[in-house]
Amino acid sequence: MLIERPYITDRRLHPRRELEVKVSVRTERELLTGRTLDINESGISAVLPGELDKGEEAELQIGVPGNAVTARAIVRSRNEFRHGFELVPSGVDTR
């Protein structure tokens, strides 16, 4: 379910929306399953049962109700098990 979070004040280009759904994150070294926290046009945050490295590339399978969405992303932040991902537009080479 998407819910606007007007109480969050930050300098993001796009406002965040609460989104709590299952997410699977595949990297070159592992597959983790967790829950998303929020999303915006350029990124998503999730809590995962492991720690990914900043700059690590990943494929996210996001369990949007009634559908599953796959997206490429890069880990941009991490605070223990909470990870911030920048979504990578399709067709963009990140290597």
A tleap script that builds the chain and sets N, CA, C and O, in Angstrom:
source leaprc.protein.ff14SB
mol = sequence {
  NMET LEU ILE GLU ARG PRO TYR ILE THR ASP
  ARG ARG LEU HIE PRO ARG ARG GLU LEU GLU
  VAL LYS VAL SER VAL ARG THR GLU ARG GLU
  LEU LEU THR GLY ARG THR LEU ASP ILE ASN
  GLU SER GLY ILE SER ALA VAL LEU PRO GLY
  GLU LEU ASP LYS GLY GLU GLU ALA GLU LEU
  GLN ILE GLY VAL PRO GLY ASN ALA VAL THR
  ALA ARG ALA ILE VAL ARG SER ARG ASN GLU
  PHE ARG HIE GLY PHE GLU LEU VAL PRO SER
  GLY VAL ASP THR CARG
}
set mol.1.N position { 0.838 -1.157 0.000 }
set mol.1.CA position { 0.000 0.000 0.000 }
set mol.1.C position { 0.896 1.237 0.000 }
set mol.1.O position { 1.848 1.298 0.778 }
set mol.2.N position { 0.616 2.218 -0.850 }
set mol.2.CA position { 1.384 3.459 -0.925 }
set mol.2.C position { 0.728 4.523 -0.060 }
set mol.2.O position { -0.472 4.777 -0.169 }
set mol.3.N position { 1.531 5.143 0.803 }
set mol.3.CA position { 1.036 6.187 1.683 }
set mol.3.C position { 2.041 7.321 1.670 }
set mol.3.O position { 3.232 7.085 1.873 }
set mol.4.N position { 1.595 8.544 1.436 }
set mol.4.CA position { 2.501 9.681 1.448 }
set mol.4.C position { 2.965 9.938 2.875 }
set mol.4.O position { 2.188 9.828 3.823 }
set mol.5.N position { 4.244 10.283 3.015 }
set mol.5.CA position { 4.812 10.530 4.336 }
set mol.5.C position { 5.196 12.006 4.447 }
set mol.5.O position { 6.376 12.342 4.342 }
set mol.6.N position { 4.216 12.894 4.659 }
set mol.6.CA position { 4.508 14.329 4.655 }
set mol.6.C position { 5.376 14.780 5.818 }
set mol.6.O position { 5.934 15.876 5.770 }
set mol.7.N position { 5.507 13.975 6.855 }
set mol.7.CA position { 6.292 14.366 8.014 }
set mol.7.C position { 7.789 14.227 7.779 }
set mol.7.O position { 8.585 14.697 8.593 }
set mol.8.N position { 8.185 13.592 6.683 }
set mol.8.CA position { 9.608 13.446 6.388 }
set mol.8.C position { 10.071 14.696 5.642 }
set mol.8.O position { 9.539 15.040 4.587 }
set mol.9.N position { 11.053 15.354 6.200 }
set mol.9.CA position { 11.595 16.528 5.525 }
set mol.9.C position { 13.041 16.219 5.163 }
set mol.9.O position { 13.863 15.945 6.037 }
set mol.10.N position { 13.339 16.265 3.901 }
set mol.10.CA position { 14.694 16.068 3.431 }
set mol.10.C position { 14.843 16.775 2.102 }
set mol.10.O position { 13.915 17.422 1.619 }
set mol.11.N position { 16.009 16.646 1.521 }
set mol.11.CA position { 16.292 17.355 0.273 }
set mol.11.C position { 16.219 16.445 -0.940 }
set mol.11.O position { 16.953 16.657 -1.905 }
set mol.12.N position { 15.379 15.468 -0.918 }
set mol.12.CA position { 15.255 14.546 -2.044 }
set mol.12.C position { 14.565 15.245 -3.216 }
set mol.12.O position { 13.738 16.137 -3.028 }
set mol.13.N position { 14.923 14.820 -4.425 }
set mol.13.CA position { 14.285 15.374 -5.617 }
set mol.13.C position { 12.837 14.917 -5.744 }
set mol.13.O position { 11.999 15.635 -6.288 }
set mol.14.N position { 12.548 13.723 -5.240 }
set mol.14.CA position { 11.216 13.138 -5.360 }
set mol.14.C position { 10.710 12.742 -3.973 }
set mol.14.O position { 11.457 12.163 -3.185 }
set mol.15.N position { 9.451 13.049 -3.672 }
set mol.15.CA position { 8.927 12.686 -2.348 }
set mol.15.C position { 8.843 11.175 -2.166 }
set mol.15.O position { 8.579 10.436 -3.114 }
set mol.16.N position { 9.070 10.731 -0.937 }
set mol.16.CA position { 8.986 9.311 -0.620 }
set mol.16.C position { 7.537 8.934 -0.323 }
set mol.16.O position { 6.736 9.743 0.144 }
set mol.17.N position { 7.236 7.665 -0.616 }
set mol.17.CA position { 5.933 7.081 -0.295 }
set mol.17.C position { 6.195 5.787 0.464 }
set mol.17.O position { 7.076 5.010 0.097 }
set mol.18.N position { 5.432 5.565 1.512 }
set mol.18.CA position { 5.575 4.319 2.258 }
set mol.18.C position { 5.139 3.159 1.371 }
set mol.18.O position { 4.103 3.227 0.711 }
set mol.19.N position { 5.934 2.100 1.360 }
set mol.19.CA position { 5.618 0.893 0.602 }
set mol.19.C position { 6.195 -0.289 1.360 }
set mol.19.O position { 7.409 -0.496 1.363 }
set mol.20.N position { 5.346 -1.053 1.991 }
set mol.20.CA position { 5.797 -2.207 2.771 }
set mol.20.C position { 5.348 -3.490 2.087 }
set mol.20.O position { 4.223 -3.955 2.273 }
set mol.21.N position { 6.259 -4.056 1.287 }
set mol.21.CA position { 6.000 -5.305 0.569 }
set mol.21.C position { 7.271 -6.157 0.599 }
set mol.21.O position { 8.348 -5.669 0.940 }
set mol.22.N position { 7.132 -7.418 0.241 }
set mol.22.CA position { 8.277 -8.330 0.165 }
set mol.22.C position { 9.192 -7.910 -0.986 }
set mol.22.O position { 8.728 -7.481 -2.043 }
set mol.23.N position { 10.502 -8.042 -0.759 }
set mol.23.CA position { 11.476 -7.763 -1.808 }
set mol.23.C position { 12.563 -8.830 -1.761 }
set mol.23.O position { 13.008 -9.227 -0.684 }
set mol.24.N position { 12.987 -9.292 -2.934 }
set mol.24.CA position { 14.124 -10.194 -3.053 }
set mol.24.C position { 15.242 -9.417 -3.729 }
set mol.24.O position { 15.027 -8.767 -4.752 }
set mol.25.N position { 16.427 -9.485 -3.156 }
set mol.25.CA position { 17.574 -8.741 -3.670 }
set mol.25.C position { 18.675 -9.732 -4.036 }
set mol.25.O position { 19.203 -10.443 -3.180 }
set mol.26.N position { 19.011 -9.764 -5.327 }
set mol.26.CA position { 20.052 -10.670 -5.813 }
set mol.26.C position { 21.283 -9.852 -6.209 }
set mol.26.O position { 21.193 -8.906 -6.992 }
set mol.27.N position { 22.432 -10.239 -5.651 }
set mol.27.CA position { 23.707 -9.646 -6.039 }
set mol.27.C position { 24.566 -10.765 -6.621 }
set mol.27.O position { 24.120 -11.907 -6.731 }
set mol.28.N position { 25.794 -10.429 -6.991 }
set mol.28.CA position { 26.690 -11.458 -7.526 }
set mol.28.C position { 27.018 -12.517 -6.488 }
set mol.28.O position { 27.376 -13.639 -6.846 }
set mol.29.N position { 26.903 -12.180 -5.201 }
set mol.29.CA position { 27.335 -13.112 -4.166 }
set mol.29.C position { 26.228 -13.710 -3.319 }
set mol.29.O position { 26.470 -14.687 -2.610 }
set mol.30.N position { 24.996 -13.148 -3.368 }
set mol.30.CA position { 23.948 -13.700 -2.515 }
set mol.30.C position { 22.549 -13.273 -2.937 }
set mol.30.O position { 22.365 -12.381 -3.765 }
set mol.31.N position { 21.564 -13.949 -2.333 }
set mol.31.CA position { 20.151 -13.625 -2.515 }
set mol.31.C position { 19.561 -13.398 -1.137 }
set mol.31.O position { 19.612 -14.279 -0.279 }
set mol.32.N position { 18.998 -12.205 -0.923 }
set mol.32.CA position { 18.389 -11.852 0.353 }
set mol.32.C position { 16.912 -11.528 0.146 }
set mol.32.O position { 16.535 -10.942 -0.869 }
set mol.33.N position { 16.085 -11.907 1.106 }
set mol.33.CA position { 14.665 -11.578 1.056 }
set mol.33.C position { 14.327 -10.727 2.264 }
set mol.33.O position { 14.661 -11.083 3.394 }
set mol.34.N position { 13.662 -9.600 2.028 }
set mol.34.CA position { 13.309 -8.693 3.115 }
set mol.34.C position { 12.030 -7.945 2.820 }
set mol.34.O position { 11.174 -8.425 2.076 }
set mol.35.N position { 11.900 -6.754 3.411 }
set mol.35.CA position { 10.710 -5.918 3.257 }
set mol.35.C position { 11.135 -4.514 2.853 }
set mol.35.O position { 12.109 -3.972 3.374 }
set mol.36.N position { 10.387 -3.931 1.913 }
set mol.36.CA position { 10.628 -2.541 1.558 }
set mol.36.C position { 10.056 -1.643 2.651 }
set mol.36.O position { 9.192 -2.058 3.424 }
set mol.37.N position { 10.546 -0.417 2.704 }
set mol.37.CA position { 10.054 0.577 3.657 }
set mol.37.C position { 9.377 1.737 2.952 }
set mol.37.O position { 8.261 2.129 3.293 }
set mol.38.N position { 10.081 2.285 1.950 }
set mol.38.CA position { 9.510 3.384 1.176 }
set mol.38.C position { 10.124 3.410 -0.213 }
set mol.38.O position { 11.110 2.729 -0.494 }
set mol.39.N position { 9.511 4.218 -1.075 }
set mol.39.CA position { 9.929 4.273 -2.477 }
set mol.39.C position { 9.708 5.693 -2.995 }
set mol.39.O position { 8.843 6.416 -2.501 }
set mol.40.N position { 10.500 6.083 -3.997 }
set mol.40.CA position { 10.218 7.295 -4.758 }
set mol.40.C position { 10.634 7.037 -6.202 }
set mol.40.O position { 10.990 5.910 -6.548 }
set mol.41.N position { 10.595 8.046 -7.035 }
set mol.41.CA position { 10.863 7.845 -8.461 }
set mol.41.C position { 12.270 7.346 -8.748 }
set mol.41.O position { 12.498 6.702 -9.772 }
set mol.42.N position { 13.213 7.631 -7.866 }
set mol.42.CA position { 14.598 7.262 -8.154 }
set mol.42.C position { 15.203 6.245 -7.195 }
set mol.42.O position { 16.354 5.845 -7.370 }
set mol.43.N position { 14.439 5.814 -6.174 }
set mol.43.CA position { 15.034 4.874 -5.238 }
set mol.43.C position { 14.032 4.170 -4.349 }
set mol.43.O position { 12.833 4.449 -4.378 }
set mol.44.N position { 14.560 3.247 -3.555 }
set mol.44.CA position { 13.730 2.451 -2.656 }
set mol.44.C position { 14.590 2.063 -1.455 }
set mol.44.O position { 15.801 1.879 -1.587 }
set mol.45.N position { 13.965 1.939 -0.289 }
set mol.45.CA position { 14.710 1.457 0.870 }
set mol.45.C position { 14.083 0.161 1.350 }
set mol.45.O position { 12.885 -0.074 1.193 }
set mol.46.N position { 14.934 -0.677 1.944 }
set mol.46.CA position { 14.477 -1.993 2.387 }
set mol.46.C position { 15.288 -2.458 3.585 }
set mol.46.O position { 16.443 -2.073 3.766 }
set mol.47.N position { 14.660 -3.292 4.393 }
set mol.47.CA position { 15.341 -3.955 5.493 }
set mol.47.C position { 15.622 -5.380 5.040 }
set mol.47.O position { 14.719 -6.102 4.617 }
set mol.48.N position { 16.901 -5.775 5.135 }
set mol.48.CA position { 17.331 -7.095 4.663 }
set mol.48.C position { 18.078 -7.827 5.773 }
set mol.48.O position { 18.696 -7.180 6.619 }
set mol.49.N position { 18.037 -9.162 5.793 }
set mol.49.CA position { 18.715 -9.941 6.834 }
set mol.49.C position { 20.197 -10.160 6.547 }
set mol.49.O position { 20.716 -11.259 6.743 }
set mol.50.N position { 20.863 -9.132 6.090 }
set mol.50.CA position { 22.279 -9.189 5.774 }
set mol.50.C position { 22.731 -7.798 5.398 }
set mol.50.O position { 21.913 -6.887 5.277 }
set mol.51.N position { 24.019 -7.627 5.214 }
set mol.51.CA position { 24.544 -6.304 4.886 }
set mol.51.C position { 25.203 -6.314 3.518 }
set mol.51.O position { 26.124 -7.091 3.267 }
set mol.52.N position { 24.726 -5.446 2.635 }
set mol.52.CA position { 25.314 -5.279 1.313 }
set mol.52.C position { 26.269 -4.097 1.363 }
set mol.52.O position { 26.132 -3.214 2.209 }
set mol.53.N position { 27.235 -4.084 0.455 }
set mol.53.CA position { 28.219 -3.010 0.410 }
set mol.53.C position { 27.709 -1.833 -0.411 }
set mol.53.O position { 27.004 -2.016 -1.404 }
set mol.54.N position { 28.073 -0.618 0.011 }
set mol.54.CA position { 27.748 0.565 -0.781 }
set mol.54.C position { 28.386 0.414 -2.151 }
set mol.54.O position { 29.531 -0.024 -2.261 }
set mol.55.N position { 27.647 0.777 -3.200 }
set mol.55.CA position { 28.142 0.666 -4.564 }
set mol.55.C position { 27.862 -0.676 -5.209 }
set mol.55.O position { 28.070 -0.839 -6.411 }
set mol.56.N position { 27.396 -1.634 -4.431 }
set mol.56.CA position { 27.106 -2.968 -4.962 }
set mol.56.C position { 25.864 -2.921 -5.860 }
set mol.56.O position { 24.872 -2.268 -5.535 }
set mol.57.N position { 25.937 -3.621 -6.984 }
set mol.57.CA position { 24.800 -3.696 -7.898 }
set mol.57.C position { 23.897 -4.852 -7.507 }
set mol.57.O position { 24.358 -5.877 -7.006 }
set mol.58.N position { 22.595 -4.672 -7.743 }
set mol.58.CA position { 21.634 -5.696 -7.354 }
set mol.58.C position { 20.445 -5.696 -8.306 }
set mol.58.O position { 20.161 -4.710 -8.986 }
set mol.59.N position { 19.764 -6.836 -8.331 }
set mol.59.CA position { 18.484 -6.936 -9.025 }
set mol.59.C position { 17.416 -7.101 -7.944 }
set mol.59.O position { 17.503 -7.999 -7.106 }
set mol.60.N position { 16.419 -6.235 -7.971 }
set mol.60.CA position { 15.356 -6.265 -6.972 }
set mol.60.C position { 14.090 -6.843 -7.587 }
set mol.60.O position { 13.692 -6.444 -8.681 }
set mol.61.N position { 13.470 -7.761 -6.905 }
set mol.61.CA position { 12.160 -8.296 -7.284 }
set mol.61.C position { 11.214 -7.779 -6.210 }
set mol.61.O position { 11.227 -8.257 -5.075 }
set mol.62.N position { 10.390 -6.796 -6.579 }
set mol.62.CA position { 9.529 -6.093 -5.630 }
set mol.62.C position { 8.118 -6.640 -5.735 }
set mol.62.O position { 7.521 -6.612 -6.811 }
set mol.63.N position { 7.582 -7.132 -4.641 }
set mol.63.CA position { 6.269 -7.769 -4.622 }
set mol.63.C position { 5.128 -6.789 -4.516 }
set mol.63.O position { 4.430 -6.755 -3.503 }
set mol.64.N position { 4.928 -5.987 -5.550 }
set mol.64.CA position { 3.804 -5.047 -5.577 }
set mol.64.C position { 2.508 -5.859 -5.622 }
set mol.64.O position { 2.412 -6.805 -6.403 }
set mol.65.N position { 1.505 -5.509 -4.799 }
set mol.65.CA position { 0.261 -6.283 -4.779 }
set mol.65.C position { -0.328 -6.501 -6.175 }
set mol.65.O position { -0.535 -5.556 -6.937 }
set mol.66.N position { -0.592 -7.775 -6.487 }
set mol.66.CA position { -1.162 -8.124 -7.788 }
set mol.66.C position { -0.141 -8.252 -8.897 }
set mol.66.O position { -0.496 -8.557 -10.036 }
set mol.67.N position { 1.119 -8.023 -8.582 }
set mol.67.CA position { 2.146 -8.049 -9.611 }
set mol.67.C position { 3.521 -8.081 -8.938 }
set mol.67.O position { 3.644 -7.759 -7.756 }
set mol.68.N position { 4.528 -8.462 -9.675 }
set mol.68.CA position { 5.909 -8.374 -9.190 }
set mol.68.C position { 6.690 -7.542 -10.187 }
set mol.68.O position { 6.540 -7.711 -11.397 }
set mol.69.N position { 7.517 -6.651 -9.688 }
set mol.69.CA position { 8.296 -5.757 -10.532 }
set mol.69.C position { 9.775 -6.057 -10.316 }
set mol.69.O position { 10.224 -6.202 -9.179 }
set mol.70.N position { 10.524 -6.150 -11.399 }
set mol.70.CA position { 11.964 -6.368 -11.316 }
set mol.70.C position { 12.664 -5.082 -11.714 }
set mol.70.O position { 12.299 -4.444 -12.702 }
set mol.71.N position { 13.678 -4.704 -10.936 }
set mol.71.CA position { 14.421 -3.476 -11.220 }
set mol.71.C position { 15.887 -3.672 -10.885 }
set mol.71.O position { 16.232 -4.434 -9.981 }
set mol.72.N position { 16.749 -2.978 -11.620 }
set mol.72.CA position { 18.176 -2.941 -11.301 }
set mol.72.C position { 18.418 -1.770 -10.358 }
set mol.72.O position { 17.759 -0.735 -10.460 }
set mol.73.N position { 19.362 -1.938 -9.445 }
set mol.73.CA position { 19.626 -0.888 -8.470 }
set mol.73.C position { 21.066 -0.953 -7.987 }
set mol.73.O position { 21.763 -1.948 -8.186 }
set mol.74.N position { 21.492 0.126 -7.348 }
set mol.74.CA position { 22.814 0.224 -6.738 }
set mol.74.C position { 22.613 0.606 -5.279 }
set mol.74.O position { 21.821 1.495 -4.967 }
set mol.75.N position { 23.334 -0.069 -4.386 }
set mol.75.CA position { 23.260 0.266 -2.958 }
set mol.75.C position { 23.952 1.618 -2.763 }
set mol.75.O position { 25.138 1.761 -3.062 }
set mol.76.N position { 23.213 2.601 -2.264 }
set mol.76.CA position { 23.767 3.936 -2.041 }
set mol.76.C position { 23.977 4.251 -0.562 }
set mol.76.O position { 24.809 5.090 -0.216 }
set mol.77.N position { 23.219 3.575 0.315 }
set mol.77.CA position { 23.403 3.802 1.746 }
set mol.77.C position { 23.067 2.533 2.510 }
set mol.77.O position { 22.344 1.661 2.027 }
set mol.78.N position { 23.614 2.454 3.724 }
set mol.78.CA position { 23.327 1.303 4.571 }
set mol.78.C position { 23.480 1.728 6.020 }
set mol.78.O position { 24.458 2.376 6.393 }
set mol.79.N position { 22.510 1.358 6.822 }
set mol.79.CA position { 22.579 1.568 8.270 }
set mol.79.C position { 22.184 0.242 8.887 }
set mol.79.O position { 21.002 -0.036 9.089 }
set mol.80.N position { 23.187 -0.576 9.184 }
set mol.80.CA position { 23.010 -1.947 9.636 }
set mol.80.C position { 22.191 -2.727 8.603 }
set mol.80.O position { 22.721 -3.054 7.541 }
set mol.81.N position { 20.933 -3.033 8.872 }
set mol.81.CA position { 20.147 -3.862 7.957 }
set mol.81.C position { 19.237 -3.051 7.033 }
set mol.81.O position { 18.596 -3.617 6.148 }
set mol.82.N position { 19.175 -1.753 7.228 }
set mol.82.CA position { 18.386 -0.887 6.349 }
set mol.82.C position { 19.280 -0.437 5.196 }
set mol.82.O position { 20.374 0.085 5.414 }
set mol.83.N position { 18.805 -0.644 3.967 }
set mol.83.CA position { 19.573 -0.309 2.770 }
set mol.83.C position { 18.804 0.687 1.915 }
set mol.83.O position { 17.584 0.593 1.782 }
set mol.84.N position { 19.524 1.641 1.337 }
set mol.84.CA position { 18.951 2.574 0.381 }
set mol.84.C position { 19.482 2.255 -1.002 }
set mol.84.O position { 20.694 2.193 -1.211 }
set mol.85.N position { 18.576 2.051 -1.944 }
set mol.85.CA position { 18.947 1.688 -3.313 }
set mol.85.C position { 18.576 2.802 -4.278 }
set mol.85.O position { 17.493 3.381 -4.188 }
set mol.86.N position { 19.483 3.098 -5.200 }
set mol.86.CA position { 19.157 3.978 -6.324 }
set mol.86.C position { 18.717 3.089 -7.479 }
set mol.86.O position { 19.450 2.186 -7.885 }
set mol.87.N position { 17.526 3.340 -8.006 }
set mol.87.CA position { 17.033 2.553 -9.130 }
set mol.87.C position { 17.775 2.984 -10.390 }
set mol.87.O position { 17.988 4.174 -10.620 }
set mol.88.N position { 18.167 2.001 -11.204 }
set mol.88.CA position { 18.917 2.259 -12.439 }
set mol.88.C position { 17.968 2.095 -13.618 }
set mol.88.O position { 17.375 1.029 -13.781 }
set mol.89.N position { 17.811 3.126 -14.442 }
set mol.89.CA position { 16.937 3.006 -15.615 }
set mol.89.C position { 17.398 1.870 -16.525 }
set mol.89.O position { 18.599 1.645 -16.672 }
set mol.90.N position { 16.470 1.163 -17.128 }
set mol.90.CA position { 16.839 0.075 -18.039 }
set mol.90.C position { 17.632 0.653 -19.206 }
set mol.90.O position { 17.370 1.765 -19.665 }
set mol.91.N position { 18.595 -0.115 -19.669 }
set mol.91.CA position { 19.431 0.313 -20.782 }
set mol.91.C position { 20.665 1.090 -20.360 }
set mol.91.O position { 21.499 1.424 -21.202 }
set mol.92.N position { 20.801 1.389 -19.057 }
set mol.92.CA position { 21.976 2.114 -18.569 }
set mol.92.C position { 23.005 1.098 -18.089 }
set mol.92.O position { 22.696 0.228 -17.274 }
set mol.93.N position { 24.237 1.213 -18.599 }
set mol.93.CA position { 25.321 0.316 -18.191 }
set mol.93.C position { 26.016 0.928 -16.982 }
set mol.93.O position { 26.524 2.046 -17.056 }
set mol.94.N position { 26.041 0.193 -15.862 }
set mol.94.CA position { 26.634 0.718 -14.624 }
set mol.94.C position { 28.049 0.219 -14.407 }
set mol.94.O position { 28.643 0.524 -13.373 }
set mol.95.N position { 28.609 -0.530 -15.332 }
set mol.95.CA position { 29.976 -1.057 -15.151 }
set mol.95.C position { 31.009 -0.149 -15.713 }
set mol.95.O position { 32.201 -0.449 -15.640 }
savepdb mol mol.pdb
quit
